[in-house]
């Protein structure tokens, strides 16, 4: 069946003058309305938006940027789009941004400083109003490009001594301490930790949180059981193999993220080990399909919605209320343990 045409062939595309004529207002009133000016009465705004929808008019965002000085476009730079944590984070950020009249421009660095440099350049070329850098890695040299251009920034786990930057602090310790205590109550004393790459701020912070939690619980921290690996399933497989090769093995493995934990689950399955009967496993992040692994993964939940809302609010305040005495420079996002089926008391025979 042929699709019906919505407009006559050759019909003129509506412009701001057409909208003004339909709404019976001036062109300036239409411009102020679509740019969110408070100088237009509610009665006139209603007429303008009614005409906009009737005519299927799309405002020229480039012209709007030139007039207002704001693009209402926010940049979001993440570490690795293949890790489900980051698409979930982006989705949450976009939902809150769109609800406040902003659009987003997304870039993924894959932990490559050269790619990060290119991402920042794209953001600057598009005249973004602010940038959320959620890469959890080594950003310091590249961020100077944004700071020197007076672009509002929000960073995860990293502070810049600049009035137009804010920091999101992630309370890993609370969740990790709960995870260690959970294993201790089950009877585990030999606990390993698969840490992420040490070039990432988050990996070091999570490892330090594990070490502190173990010491607080009165449990020994064995250096041989703390293994650096990638934040990927392959990293988990490799970390498991290193632990498996030891003469003395742990009875539980905590992982720096869920993707690593999923790799451990696979490696254990291939080896014929049963989780949690032979080995307990805990992840961190609580990505959406952590509850659908076999067994469902016990993990430390880091709220994507909480992180996204904090990042957006930090940028919104800097863009819309830069002179406010209530302007926040730091935001805290909490973590908590989610207990599922991958943890149990240690097996007497070990693995």
DRENMIRO-966167 format. One record per residue (C-alpha): residue number from 0; chain; x negated, y negated, z negated. Coordinates in pm, 1 decimal. Example, Ala and Ser with C-alpha at 12.3 -4.5 7.8 and 13.67 -1.06 7.14 Angstrom:
<recs>
@miza: 0; badren: A; X: -1230.0; Y: 450.0; Z: -780.0 $
@miza: 1; badren: A; X: -1367.0; Y: 106.0; Z: -714.0 $
</recs>
This chain:
<recs>
@miza: 0; badren: A; X: 0.0; Y: 0.0; Z: 0.0 $
@miza: 1; badren: A; X: -135.7; Y: -341.6; Z: 95.0 $
@miza: 2; badren: A; X: -207.6; Y: -575.3; Z: -193.3 $
@miza: 3; badren: A; X: 9.0; Y: -884.3; Z: -200.7 $
@miza: 4; badren: A; X: -165.6; Y: -1213.8; Z: -151.8 $
@miza: 5; badren: A; X: -135.7; Y: -1451.2; Z: -443.2 $
@miza: 6; badren: A; X: -191.2; Y: -1761.7; Z: -229.3 $
@miza: 7; badren: A; X: -113.3; Y: -1855.3; Z: 123.9 $
@miza: 8; badren: A; X: -408.3; Y: -1819.0; Z: 360.2 $
@miza: 9; badren: A; X: -599.1; Y: -2142.6; Z: 364.9 $
@miza: 10; badren: A; X: -427.8; Y: -2274.4; Z: 52.1 $
@miza: 11; badren: A; X: -627.0; Y: -2544.8; Z: -120.1 $
@miza: 12; badren: A; X: -808.0; Y: -2442.3; Z: -436.4 $
@miza: 13; badren: A; X: -676.6; Y: -2658.9; Z: -721.1 $
@miza: 14; badren: A; X: -914.5; Y: -2914.9; Z: -865.9 $
@miza: 15; badren: A; X: -900.5; Y: -3151.7; Z: -1160.9 $
@miza: 16; badren: A; X: -696.7; Y: -3403.8; Z: -958.7 $
@miza: 17; badren: A; X: -434.2; Y: -3138.8; Z: -883.5 $
@miza: 18; badren: A; X: -409.1; Y: -3053.8; Z: -1251.1 $
@miza: 19; badren: A; X: -377.6; Y: -3421.1; Z: -1345.6 $
@miza: 20; badren: A; X: -98.2; Y: -3470.8; Z: -1091.0 $
@miza: 21; badren: A; X: 91.7; Y: -3161.5; Z: -1210.8 $
@miza: 22; badren: A; X: 58.1; Y: -3261.2; Z: -1578.4 $
@miza: 23; badren: A; X: 128.5; Y: -3628.7; Z: -1499.0 $
@miza: 24; badren: A; X: -177.0; Y: -3747.5; Z: -1687.5 $
@miza: 25; badren: A; X: -503.9; Y: -3911.4; Z: -1592.2 $
@miza: 26; badren: A; X: -808.9; Y: -3718.6; Z: -1470.2 $
@miza: 27; badren: A; X: -990.8; Y: -3835.9; Z: -1784.2 $
@miza: 28; badren: A; X: -721.4; Y: -3675.8; Z: -2001.6 $
@miza: 29; badren: A; X: -764.1; Y: -3343.2; Z: -1820.5 $
@miza: 30; badren: A; X: -1141.7; Y: -3367.4; Z: -1861.9 $
@miza: 31; badren: A; X: -1115.7; Y: -3445.2; Z: -2233.0 $
@miza: 32; badren: A; X: -869.1; Y: -3160.3; Z: -2285.8 $
@miza: 33; badren: A; X: -1073.9; Y: -2886.7; Z: -2118.3 $
@miza: 34; badren: A; X: -1385.0; Y: -3012.8; Z: -2298.9 $
@miza: 35; badren: A; X: -1212.8; Y: -2978.8; Z: -2636.8 $
@miza: 36; badren: A; X: -1200.6; Y: -3348.0; Z: -2722.8 $
@miza: 37; badren: A; X: -998.6; Y: -3442.8; Z: -3030.1 $
@miza: 38; badren: A; X: -904.0; Y: -3773.3; Z: -2867.1 $
@miza: 39; badren: A; X: -610.8; Y: -3612.2; Z: -2679.2 $
@miza: 40; badren: A; X: -273.9; Y: -3572.5; Z: -2851.4 $
@miza: 41; badren: A; X: -125.7; Y: -3225.8; Z: -2896.9 $
@miza: 42; badren: A; X: 163.7; Y: -3322.0; Z: -2668.1 $
@miza: 43; badren: A; X: -67.4; Y: -3410.1; Z: -2379.3 $
@miza: 44; badren: A; X: -292.3; Y: -3109.7; Z: -2441.7 $
@miza: 45; badren: A; X: 8.4; Y: -2881.8; Z: -2409.5 $
@miza: 46; badren: A; X: 102.4; Y: -3036.8; Z: -2074.7 $
@miza: 47; badren: A; X: -254.0; Y: -3012.7; Z: -1943.1 $
@miza: 48; badren: A; X: -301.4; Y: -2647.9; Z: -2039.9 $
@miza: 49; badren: A; X: 37.5; Y: -2559.9; Z: -1899.2 $
@miza: 50; badren: A; X: -69.3; Y: -2711.4; Z: -1565.2 $
@miza: 51; badren: A; X: -407.5; Y: -2533.5; Z: -1584.3 $
@miza: 52; badren: A; X: -236.7; Y: -2195.2; Z: -1623.0 $
@miza: 53; badren: A; X: 32.3; Y: -2264.6; Z: -1363.5 $
@miza: 54; badren: A; X: -224.2; Y: -2364.6; Z: -1102.9 $
@miza: 55; badren: A; X: -475.6; Y: -2093.3; Z: -1202.8 $
@miza: 56; badren: A; X: -735.9; Y: -2368.0; Z: -1233.4 $
@miza: 57; badren: A; X: -1090.4; Y: -2284.8; Z: -1342.8 $
@miza: 58; badren: A; X: -1283.9; Y: -2578.1; Z: -1491.6 $
@miza: 59; badren: A; X: -1631.1; Y: -2645.0; Z: -1353.0 $
@miza: 60; badren: A; X: -1848.5; Y: -2532.3; Z: -1644.1 $
@miza: 61; badren: A; X: -2161.7; Y: -2688.1; Z: -1491.7 $
@miza: 62; badren: A; X: -1991.9; Y: -3026.4; Z: -1468.3 $
@miza: 63; badren: A; X: -1858.5; Y: -2979.7; Z: -1820.5 $
@miza: 64; badren: A; X: -2212.6; Y: -2922.6; Z: -1944.5 $
@miza: 65; badren: A; X: -2335.2; Y: -3239.8; Z: -1774.1 $
@miza: 66; badren: A; X: -2053.8; Y: -3445.6; Z: -1927.5 $
@miza: 67; badren: A; X: -2051.0; Y: -3302.6; Z: -2279.1 $
@miza: 68; badren: A; X: -2417.5; Y: -3209.8; Z: -2315.6 $
@miza: 69; badren: A; X: -2308.6; Y: -2863.8; Z: -2431.1 $
@miza: 70; badren: A; X: -2279.9; Y: -2547.3; Z: -2222.6 $
@miza: 71; badren: A; X: -2086.7; Y: -2353.8; Z: -2489.9 $
@miza: 72; badren: A; X: -2313.9; Y: -2068.2; Z: -2387.8 $
@miza: 73; badren: A; X: -2508.1; Y: -1872.9; Z: -2649.6 $
@miza: 74; badren: A; X: -2806.3; Y: -1651.4; Z: -2578.4 $
@miza: 75; badren: A; X: -2834.8; Y: -1310.9; Z: -2745.5 $
@miza: 76; badren: A; X: -3167.3; Y: -1128.3; Z: -2722.4 $
@miza: 77; badren: A; X: -3176.3; Y: -768.1; Z: -2845.2 $
@miza: 78; badren: A; X: -3449.4; Y: -508.9; Z: -2868.3 $
@miza: 79; badren: A; X: -3325.3; Y: -208.6; Z: -2671.7 $
@miza: 80; badren: A; X: -2989.6; Y: -183.5; Z: -2499.1 $
@miza: 81; badren: A; X: -3017.8; Y: 199.3; Z: -2482.9 $
@miza: 82; badren: A; X: -2987.7; Y: 222.8; Z: -2862.4 $
@miza: 83; badren: A; X: -2609.9; Y: 225.8; Z: -2934.5 $
@miza: 84; badren: A; X: -2664.0; Y: -4.5; Z: -3231.9 $
@miza: 85; badren: A; X: -2733.3; Y: -299.9; Z: -3001.6 $
@miza: 86; badren: A; X: -2435.0; Y: -267.7; Z: -2761.4 $
@miza: 87; badren: A; X: -2213.4; Y: -238.5; Z: -3069.6 $
@miza: 88; badren: A; X: -2379.1; Y: -550.4; Z: -3212.4 $
@miza: 89; badren: A; X: -2335.2; Y: -740.2; Z: -2884.1 $
@miza: 90; badren: A; X: -1968.4; Y: -644.7; Z: -2866.1 $
@miza: 91; badren: A; X: -1909.6; Y: -777.2; Z: -3217.9 $
@miza: 92; badren: A; X: -2098.8; Y: -1099.9; Z: -3141.6 $
@miza: 93; badren: A; X: -1906.7; Y: -1156.6; Z: -2818.7 $
@miza: 94; badren: A; X: -1570.8; Y: -1107.5; Z: -2989.4 $
@miza: 95; badren: A; X: -1638.2; Y: -1374.5; Z: -3250.1 $
@miza: 96; badren: A; X: -1802.9; Y: -1608.7; Z: -2996.4 $
@miza: 97; badren: A; X: -1513.9; Y: -1591.1; Z: -2749.3 $
@miza: 98; badren: A; X: -1266.8; Y: -1648.6; Z: -3032.2 $
@miza: 99; badren: A; X: -1447.0; Y: -1979.1; Z: -3096.3 $
@miza: 100; badren: A; X: -1464.4; Y: -2085.2; Z: -2730.9 $
@miza: 101; badren: A; X: -1820.3; Y: -1973.6; Z: -2651.8 $
@miza: 102; badren: A; X: -1961.6; Y: -1739.3; Z: -2389.9 $
@miza: 103; badren: A; X: -2275.6; Y: -1529.1; Z: -2424.5 $
@miza: 104; badren: A; X: -2580.9; Y: -1453.0; Z: -2212.7 $
@miza: 105; badren: A; X: -2743.3; Y: -1118.4; Z: -2300.1 $
@miza: 106; badren: A; X: -3104.3; Y: -1005.1; Z: -2259.7 $
@miza: 107; badren: A; X: -3283.6; Y: -689.5; Z: -2372.2 $
@miza: 108; badren: A; X: -3661.0; Y: -692.3; Z: -2427.6 $
@miza: 109; badren: A; X: -3735.6; Y: -319.4; Z: -2466.2 $
@miza: 110; badren: A; X: -3995.9; Y: -433.0; Z: -2723.1 $
@miza: 111; badren: A; X: -4207.5; Y: -586.6; Z: -2444.5 $
@miza: 112; badren: A; X: -4344.7; Y: -938.9; Z: -2518.4 $
@miza: 113; badren: A; X: -4366.1; Y: -1014.6; Z: -2144.7 $
@miza: 114; badren: A; X: -3997.1; Y: -930.7; Z: -2101.5 $
@miza: 115; badren: A; X: -3914.7; Y: -1142.3; Z: -2406.6 $
@miza: 116; badren: A; X: -4093.1; Y: -1438.0; Z: -2244.8 $
@miza: 117; badren: A; X: -3878.7; Y: -1392.7; Z: -1931.6 $
@miza: 118; badren: A; X: -3562.8; Y: -1365.3; Z: -2143.6 $
@miza: 119; badren: A; X: -3637.5; Y: -1693.3; Z: -2319.7 $
@miza: 120; badren: A; X: -3703.3; Y: -1862.9; Z: -1985.5 $
@miza: 121; badren: A; X: -3362.0; Y: -1748.5; Z: -1857.0 $
@miza: 122; badren: A; X: -3197.7; Y: -1889.0; Z: -2167.5 $
@miza: 123; badren: A; X: -3363.9; Y: -2227.1; Z: -2123.0 $
@miza: 124; badren: A; X: -3278.3; Y: -2243.2; Z: -1752.2 $
@miza: 125; badren: A; X: -2912.7; Y: -2179.1; Z: -1831.5 $
@miza: 126; badren: A; X: -2911.5; Y: -2459.2; Z: -2092.1 $
@miza: 127; badren: A; X: -2784.2; Y: -2241.0; Z: -2375.3 $
@miza: 128; badren: A; X: -2663.0; Y: -2420.9; Z: -2687.9 $
@miza: 129; badren: A; X: -2838.5; Y: -2173.6; Z: -2915.7 $
@miza: 130; badren: A; X: -3011.1; Y: -1833.9; Z: -2923.5 $
@miza: 131; badren: A; X: -2971.0; Y: -1535.9; Z: -3155.4 $
@miza: 132; badren: A; X: -3295.1; Y: -1335.9; Z: -3150.1 $
@miza: 133; badren: A; X: -3198.5; Y: -992.2; Z: -3284.0 $
@miza: 134; badren: A; X: -3500.6; Y: -792.0; Z: -3172.7 $
@miza: 135; badren: A; X: -3645.5; Y: -714.8; Z: -3519.7 $
@miza: 136; badren: A; X: -3994.7; Y: -725.8; Z: -3366.2 $
@miza: 137; badren: A; X: -4288.2; Y: -954.7; Z: -3289.2 $
@miza: 138; badren: A; X: -4139.0; Y: -1277.1; Z: -3157.6 $
@miza: 139; badren: A; X: -4355.5; Y: -1549.9; Z: -3307.6 $
@miza: 140; badren: A; X: -4559.4; Y: -1663.1; Z: -3000.2 $
@miza: 141; badren: A; X: -4260.0; Y: -1672.4; Z: -2766.2 $
@miza: 142; badren: A; X: -4027.8; Y: -1852.3; Z: -3004.0 $
@miza: 143; badren: A; X: -4239.4; Y: -2166.1; Z: -2976.4 $
@miza: 144; badren: A; X: -4080.6; Y: -2219.2; Z: -2633.2 $
@miza: 145; badren: A; X: -3740.9; Y: -2252.8; Z: -2797.4 $
@miza: 146; badren: A; X: -3855.8; Y: -2451.4; Z: -3099.1 $
@miza: 147; badren: A; X: -4034.9; Y: -2712.8; Z: -2887.9 $
@miza: 148; badren: A; X: -3717.8; Y: -2766.8; Z: -2684.1 $
@miza: 149; badren: A; X: -3507.6; Y: -2824.5; Z: -2994.5 $
@miza: 150; badren: A; X: -3283.0; Y: -2522.1; Z: -2931.3 $
@miza: 151; badren: A; X: -3095.9; Y: -2389.5; Z: -3237.9 $
@miza: 152; badren: A; X: -3217.6; Y: -2042.2; Z: -3335.2 $
@miza: 153; badren: A; X: -3114.7; Y: -1761.4; Z: -3563.2 $
@miza: 154; badren: A; X: -3361.0; Y: -1478.7; Z: -3628.5 $
@miza: 155; badren: A; X: -3326.2; Y: -1138.9; Z: -3791.6 $
@miza: 156; badren: A; X: -3573.6; Y: -1084.5; Z: -4076.1 $
@miza: 157; badren: A; X: -3807.5; Y: -1362.3; Z: -3969.4 $
@miza: 158; badren: A; X: -3838.8; Y: -1719.8; Z: -4092.1 $
@miza: 159; badren: A; X: -3954.3; Y: -2017.6; Z: -3891.0 $
@miza: 160; badren: A; X: -4050.7; Y: -2344.4; Z: -4056.3 $
@miza: 161; badren: A; X: -3820.1; Y: -2543.6; Z: -3833.3 $
@miza: 162; badren: A; X: -3498.5; Y: -2732.0; Z: -3922.1 $
@miza: 163; badren: A; X: -3314.8; Y: -2586.2; Z: -3622.2 $
@miza: 164; badren: A; X: -3371.2; Y: -2223.9; Z: -3717.9 $
@miza: 165; badren: A; X: -3188.8; Y: -1991.6; Z: -3955.3 $
@miza: 166; badren: A; X: -3268.6; Y: -1643.2; Z: -4080.9 $
@miza: 167; badren: A; X: -3055.2; Y: -1334.9; Z: -4136.0 $
@miza: 168; badren: A; X: -3187.8; Y: -1121.5; Z: -4419.2 $
@miza: 169; badren: A; X: -3088.4; Y: -755.4; Z: -4420.9 $
@miza: 170; badren: A; X: -3050.8; Y: -595.6; Z: -4761.8 $
@miza: 171; badren: A; X: -3193.8; Y: -255.3; Z: -4669.5 $
@miza: 172; badren: A; X: -3302.0; Y: -185.7; Z: -5027.2 $
@miza: 173; badren: A; X: -2950.3; Y: -141.4; Z: -5167.2 $
@miza: 174; badren: A; X: -2853.6; Y: 119.7; Z: -4909.4 $
@miza: 175; badren: A; X: -3188.6; Y: 300.9; Z: -4911.7 $
@miza: 176; badren: A; X: -3194.1; Y: 313.5; Z: -5292.0 $
@miza: 177; badren: A; X: -2844.5; Y: 467.3; Z: -5285.2 $
@miza: 178; badren: A; X: -2965.0; Y: 725.4; Z: -5031.9 $
@miza: 179; badren: A; X: -3269.2; Y: 821.5; Z: -5241.9 $
@miza: 180; badren: A; X: -3055.6; Y: 845.4; Z: -5555.2 $
@miza: 181; badren: A; X: -2803.6; Y: 1059.7; Z: -5365.4 $
@miza: 182; badren: A; X: -3077.7; Y: 1305.9; Z: -5267.1 $
@miza: 183; badren: A; X: -3223.6; Y: 1302.0; Z: -5619.0 $
@miza: 184; badren: A; X: -2884.6; Y: 1386.6; Z: -5771.5 $
@miza: 185; badren: A; X: -2859.3; Y: 1680.3; Z: -5530.2 $
@miza: 186; badren: A; X: -3191.2; Y: 1804.5; Z: -5667.0 $
@miza: 187; badren: A; X: -3437.0; Y: 1688.7; Z: -5399.3 $
@miza: 188; badren: A; X: -3782.7; Y: 1577.2; Z: -5513.0 $
@miza: 189; badren: A; X: -3974.9; Y: 1633.7; Z: -5186.7 $
@miza: 190; badren: A; X: -3840.6; Y: 1365.7; Z: -4951.3 $
@miza: 191; badren: A; X: -4000.4; Y: 1258.9; Z: -4623.9 $
@miza: 192; badren: A; X: -3948.8; Y: 932.7; Z: -4435.8 $
@miza: 193; badren: A; X: -3972.7; Y: 891.8; Z: -4058.5 $
@miza: 194; badren: A; X: -4053.2; Y: 524.3; Z: -4021.9 $
@miza: 195; badren: A; X: -4019.9; Y: 322.7; Z: -3703.0 $
@miza: 196; badren: A; X: -4305.3; Y: 152.9; Z: -3514.4 $
@miza: 197; badren: A; X: -4501.2; Y: -68.2; Z: -3753.7 $
@miza: 198; badren: A; X: -4496.7; Y: -353.0; Z: -3501.0 $
@miza: 199; badren: A; X: -4128.9; Y: -402.5; Z: -3593.8 $
@miza: 200; badren: A; X: -4041.8; Y: -612.5; Z: -3898.7 $
@miza: 201; badren: A; X: -3742.2; Y: -388.0; Z: -3965.0 $
@miza: 202; badren: A; X: -3951.3; Y: -69.3; Z: -3966.4 $
@miza: 203; badren: A; X: -4191.3; Y: -207.7; Z: -4226.8 $
@miza: 204; badren: A; X: -3907.7; Y: -344.5; Z: -4438.2 $
@miza: 205; badren: A; X: -3722.5; Y: -12.2; Z: -4431.3 $
@miza: 206; badren: A; X: -4037.4; Y: 183.2; Z: -4517.9 $
@miza: 207; badren: A; X: -4114.5; Y: -49.7; Z: -4807.5 $
@miza: 208; badren: A; X: -3756.9; Y: -8.6; Z: -4924.9 $
@miza: 209; badren: A; X: -3800.6; Y: 368.6; Z: -4922.6 $
@miza: 210; badren: A; X: -4129.9; Y: 355.3; Z: -5113.6 $
@miza: 211; badren: A; X: -3984.3; Y: 122.4; Z: -5377.6 $
@miza: 212; badren: A; X: -3669.3; Y: 333.0; Z: -5414.0 $
@miza: 213; badren: A; X: -3871.0; Y: 652.7; Z: -5458.8 $
@miza: 214; badren: A; X: -4087.0; Y: 491.7; Z: -5725.8 $
@miza: 215; badren: A; X: -3781.2; Y: 353.3; Z: -5904.9 $
@miza: 216; badren: A; X: -3624.9; Y: 700.9; Z: -5903.3 $
@miza: 217; badren: A; X: -3946.9; Y: 846.7; Z: -6047.3 $
@miza: 218; badren: A; X: -4014.0; Y: 1056.5; Z: -5736.5 $
@miza: 219; badren: A; X: -4357.2; Y: 1106.2; Z: -5576.2 $
@miza: 220; badren: A; X: -4432.7; Y: 924.5; Z: -5249.2 $
@miza: 221; badren: A; X: -4637.5; Y: 1164.5; Z: -5036.5 $
@miza: 222; badren: A; X: -4836.0; Y: 981.8; Z: -4766.9 $
@miza: 223; badren: A; X: -4838.4; Y: 1293.2; Z: -4546.1 $
@miza: 224; badren: A; X: -4457.5; Y: 1289.1; Z: -4542.9 $
@miza: 225; badren: A; X: -4433.6; Y: 929.2; Z: -4419.3 $
@miza: 226; badren: A; X: -4466.5; Y: 946.9; Z: -4042.2 $
@miza: 227; badren: A; X: -4453.3; Y: 663.7; Z: -3790.1 $
@miza: 228; badren: A; X: -4251.8; Y: 743.2; Z: -3476.6 $
@miza: 229; badren: A; X: -4033.4; Y: 576.0; Z: -3215.7 $
@miza: 230; badren: A; X: -3677.1; Y: 469.2; Z: -3296.4 $
@miza: 231; badren: A; X: -3546.1; Y: 726.1; Z: -3046.1 $
@miza: 232; badren: A; X: -3425.4; Y: 1088.7; Z: -3053.9 $
@miza: 233; badren: A; X: -3762.0; Y: 1188.7; Z: -2903.2 $
@miza: 234; badren: A; X: -3929.4; Y: 1009.6; Z: -3193.2 $
@miza: 235; badren: A; X: -3721.7; Y: 1217.5; Z: -3433.3 $
@miza: 236; badren: A; X: -3819.2; Y: 1539.5; Z: -3255.6 $
@miza: 237; badren: A; X: -4187.2; Y: 1441.0; Z: -3273.1 $
@miza: 238; badren: A; X: -4162.0; Y: 1344.1; Z: -3640.3 $
@miza: 239; badren: A; X: -3992.2; Y: 1672.8; Z: -3725.9 $
@miza: 240; badren: A; X: -4266.5; Y: 1866.0; Z: -3545.4 $
@miza: 241; badren: A; X: -4536.5; Y: 1692.9; Z: -3752.7 $
@miza: 242; badren: A; X: -4357.1; Y: 1776.1; Z: -4075.2 $
@miza: 243; badren: A; X: -4295.2; Y: 2132.3; Z: -3959.9 $
@miza: 244; badren: A; X: -4669.3; Y: 2178.7; Z: -3899.8 $
@miza: 245; badren: A; X: -4753.6; Y: 2103.2; Z: -4264.5 $
@miza: 246; badren: A; X: -4820.4; Y: 2378.2; Z: -4516.2 $
@miza: 247; badren: A; X: -4599.7; Y: 2202.3; Z: -4772.6 $
@miza: 248; badren: A; X: -4280.4; Y: 2061.6; Z: -4627.3 $
@miza: 249; badren: A; X: -4015.3; Y: 1827.3; Z: -4766.8 $
@miza: 250; badren: A; X: -3662.3; Y: 1946.7; Z: -4841.8 $
@miza: 251; badren: A; X: -3503.8; Y: 1625.5; Z: -4712.0 $
@miza: 252; badren: A; X: -3585.8; Y: 1376.4; Z: -4436.5 $
@miza: 253; badren: A; X: -3478.5; Y: 1014.1; Z: -4435.8 $
@miza: 254; badren: A; X: -3504.5; Y: 832.2; Z: -4104.4 $
@miza: 255; badren: A; X: -3555.4; Y: 465.8; Z: -4021.4 $
@miza: 256; badren: A; X: -3255.7; Y: 473.4; Z: -3787.5 $
@miza: 257; badren: A; X: -2977.7; Y: 705.1; Z: -3669.8 $
@miza: 258; badren: A; X: -3133.6; Y: 776.3; Z: -3329.8 $
@miza: 259; badren: A; X: -3439.4; Y: 922.0; Z: -3502.9 $
@miza: 260; badren: A; X: -3213.1; Y: 1125.6; Z: -3732.0 $
@miza: 261; badren: A; X: -3025.0; Y: 1264.7; Z: -3431.6 $
@miza: 262; badren: A; X: -3359.0; Y: 1379.3; Z: -3290.4 $
@miza: 263; badren: A; X: -3431.2; Y: 1556.2; Z: -3620.9 $
@miza: 264; badren: A; X: -3091.9; Y: 1731.5; Z: -3605.8 $
@miza: 265; badren: A; X: -3171.5; Y: 1857.5; Z: -3256.3 $
@miza: 266; badren: A; X: -3523.3; Y: 1972.2; Z: -3347.5 $
@miza: 267; badren: A; X: -3392.5; Y: 2157.9; Z: -3652.1 $
@miza: 268; badren: A; X: -3124.8; Y: 2328.1; Z: -3440.7 $
@miza: 269; badren: A; X: -3380.4; Y: 2440.9; Z: -3181.1 $
@miza: 270; badren: A; X: -3598.5; Y: 2582.2; Z: -3460.5 $
@miza: 271; badren: A; X: -3303.3; Y: 2774.8; Z: -3599.2 $
@miza: 272; badren: A; X: -3286.4; Y: 2563.2; Z: -3916.2 $
@miza: 273; badren: A; X: -2945.5; Y: 2481.7; Z: -4059.8 $
@miza: 274; badren: A; X: -2863.0; Y: 2127.8; Z: -4169.9 $
@miza: 275; badren: A; X: -2785.5; Y: 2079.5; Z: -4456.4 $
@miza: 276; badren: A; X: -2834.8; Y: 2437.9; Z: -4582.3 $
@miza: 277; badren: A; X: -3207.9; Y: 2448.5; Z: -4502.9 $
@miza: 278; badren: A; X: -3281.6; Y: 2076.9; Z: -4472.2 $
@miza: 279; badren: A; X: -3100.4; Y: 1754.1; Z: -4561.8 $
@miza: 280; badren: A; X: -3111.1; Y: 1458.7; Z: -4317.9 $
@miza: 281; badren: A; X: -3017.1; Y: 1092.8; Z: -4365.8 $
@miza: 282; badren: A; X: -3014.3; Y: 818.7; Z: -4101.2 $
@miza: 283; badren: A; X: -2982.9; Y: 441.3; Z: -4110.4 $
@miza: 284; badren: A; X: -2751.8; Y: 205.0; Z: -3915.4 $
@miza: 285; badren: A; X: -2432.6; Y: 415.6; Z: -3895.7 $
@miza: 286; badren: A; X: -2389.6; Y: 386.6; Z: -3519.2 $
@miza: 287; badren: A; X: -2042.9; Y: 475.1; Z: -3390.9 $
@miza: 288; badren: A; X: -2109.3; Y: 839.2; Z: -3307.0 $
@miza: 289; badren: A; X: -2305.1; Y: 922.3; Z: -3625.4 $
@miza: 290; badren: A; X: -1984.8; Y: 1073.4; Z: -3764.2 $
@miza: 291; badren: A; X: -1951.8; Y: 1296.3; Z: -3454.7 $
@miza: 292; badren: A; X: -2289.1; Y: 1473.4; Z: -3476.5 $
@miza: 293; badren: A; X: -2300.5; Y: 1833.5; Z: -3598.3 $
@miza: 294; badren: A; X: -2301.9; Y: 1811.4; Z: -3891.6 $
@miza: 295; badren: A; X: -2170.7; Y: 1456.5; Z: -3934.1 $
@miza: 296; badren: A; X: -2464.6; Y: 1237.1; Z: -4032.2 $
@miza: 297; badren: A; X: -2506.9; Y: 1094.8; Z: -4380.0 $
@miza: 298; badren: A; X: -2647.4; Y: 747.2; Z: -4320.6 $
@miza: 299; badren: A; X: -2702.4; Y: 397.0; Z: -4455.2 $
@miza: 300; badren: A; X: -2450.9; Y: 163.6; Z: -4292.6 $
@miza: 301; badren: A; X: -2574.7; Y: -169.3; Z: -4160.2 $
@miza: 302; badren: A; X: -2265.3; Y: -363.3; Z: -4059.4 $
@miza: 303; badren: A; X: -2281.6; Y: -476.4; Z: -3696.4 $
@miza: 304; badren: A; X: -1980.5; Y: -701.0; Z: -3747.5 $
@miza: 305; badren: A; X: -2141.0; Y: -856.5; Z: -4056.0 $
@miza: 306; badren: A; X: -2467.2; Y: -915.7; Z: -3870.3 $
@miza: 307; badren: A; X: -2288.8; Y: -1056.5; Z: -3563.8 $
@miza: 308; badren: A; X: -2070.2; Y: -1290.6; Z: -3768.2 $
@miza: 309; badren: A; X: -2368.4; Y: -1417.3; Z: -3964.9 $
@miza: 310; badren: A; X: -2567.1; Y: -1478.0; Z: -3644.5 $
@miza: 311; badren: A; X: -2280.3; Y: -1662.9; Z: -3477.4 $
@miza: 312; badren: A; X: -2201.5; Y: -1873.1; Z: -3784.2 $
@miza: 313; badren: A; X: -2567.5; Y: -1972.3; Z: -3817.4 $
@miza: 314; badren: A; X: -2569.2; Y: -2099.9; Z: -3458.1 $
@miza: 315; badren: A; X: -2225.8; Y: -2260.6; Z: -3482.1 $
@miza: 316; badren: A; X: -2328.1; Y: -2463.6; Z: -3785.6 $
@miza: 317; badren: A; X: -2647.2; Y: -2586.7; Z: -3619.3 $
@miza: 318; badren: A; X: -2462.6; Y: -2679.1; Z: -3297.0 $
@miza: 319; badren: A; X: -2142.8; Y: -2828.8; Z: -3438.3 $
@miza: 320; badren: A; X: -2243.9; Y: -2950.5; Z: -3785.7 $
@miza: 321; badren: A; X: -2617.9; Y: -3026.7; Z: -3766.4 $
@miza: 322; badren: A; X: -2598.4; Y: -3307.3; Z: -4023.3 $
@miza: 323; badren: A; X: -2380.5; Y: -3120.0; Z: -4272.8 $
@miza: 324; badren: A; X: -2523.9; Y: -3095.4; Z: -4625.8 $
@miza: 325; badren: A; X: -2374.9; Y: -2743.1; Z: -4639.1 $
@miza: 326; badren: A; X: -2583.5; Y: -2622.3; Z: -4343.9 $
@miza: 327; badren: A; X: -2711.9; Y: -2272.3; Z: -4429.1 $
@miza: 328; badren: A; X: -3065.0; Y: -2163.5; Z: -4347.2 $
@miza: 329; badren: A; X: -3033.5; Y: -1804.5; Z: -4473.1 $
@miza: 330; badren: A; X: -2761.7; Y: -1541.5; Z: -4446.5 $
@miza: 331; badren: A; X: -2756.1; Y: -1200.5; Z: -4615.5 $
@miza: 332; badren: A; X: -2610.5; Y: -881.1; Z: -4464.1 $
@miza: 333; badren: A; X: -2562.0; Y: -587.2; Z: -4699.8 $
@miza: 334; badren: A; X: -2602.7; Y: -211.1; Z: -4651.5 $
@miza: 335; badren: A; X: -2436.3; Y: 86.5; Z: -4818.2 $
@miza: 336; badren: A; X: -2459.2; Y: 465.2; Z: -4813.6 $
@miza: 337; badren: A; X: -2203.1; Y: 666.0; Z: -4614.0 $
@miza: 338; badren: A; X: -2204.4; Y: 1028.6; Z: -4729.0 $
@miza: 339; badren: A; X: -2111.6; Y: 1292.1; Z: -4470.9 $
@miza: 340; badren: A; X: -2213.9; Y: 1649.4; Z: -4400.5 $
@miza: 341; badren: A; X: -2590.1; Y: 1641.7; Z: -4341.3 $
@miza: 342; badren: A; X: -2696.2; Y: 1644.0; Z: -4707.5 $
@miza: 343; badren: A; X: -2672.4; Y: 1921.6; Z: -4968.8 $
@miza: 344; badren: A; X: -2878.2; Y: 2063.1; Z: -5260.1 $
@miza: 345; badren: A; X: -3222.4; Y: 2191.5; Z: -5147.7 $
@miza: 346; badren: A; X: -3255.7; Y: 2552.9; Z: -5038.9 $
@miza: 347; badren: A; X: -3458.4; Y: 2773.1; Z: -5270.5 $
@miza: 348; badren: A; X: -3653.8; Y: 2923.1; Z: -4980.9 $
@miza: 349; badren: A; X: -3723.8; Y: 2591.5; Z: -4807.5 $
@miza: 350; badren: A; X: -3772.6; Y: 2567.5; Z: -4431.0 $
</recs>
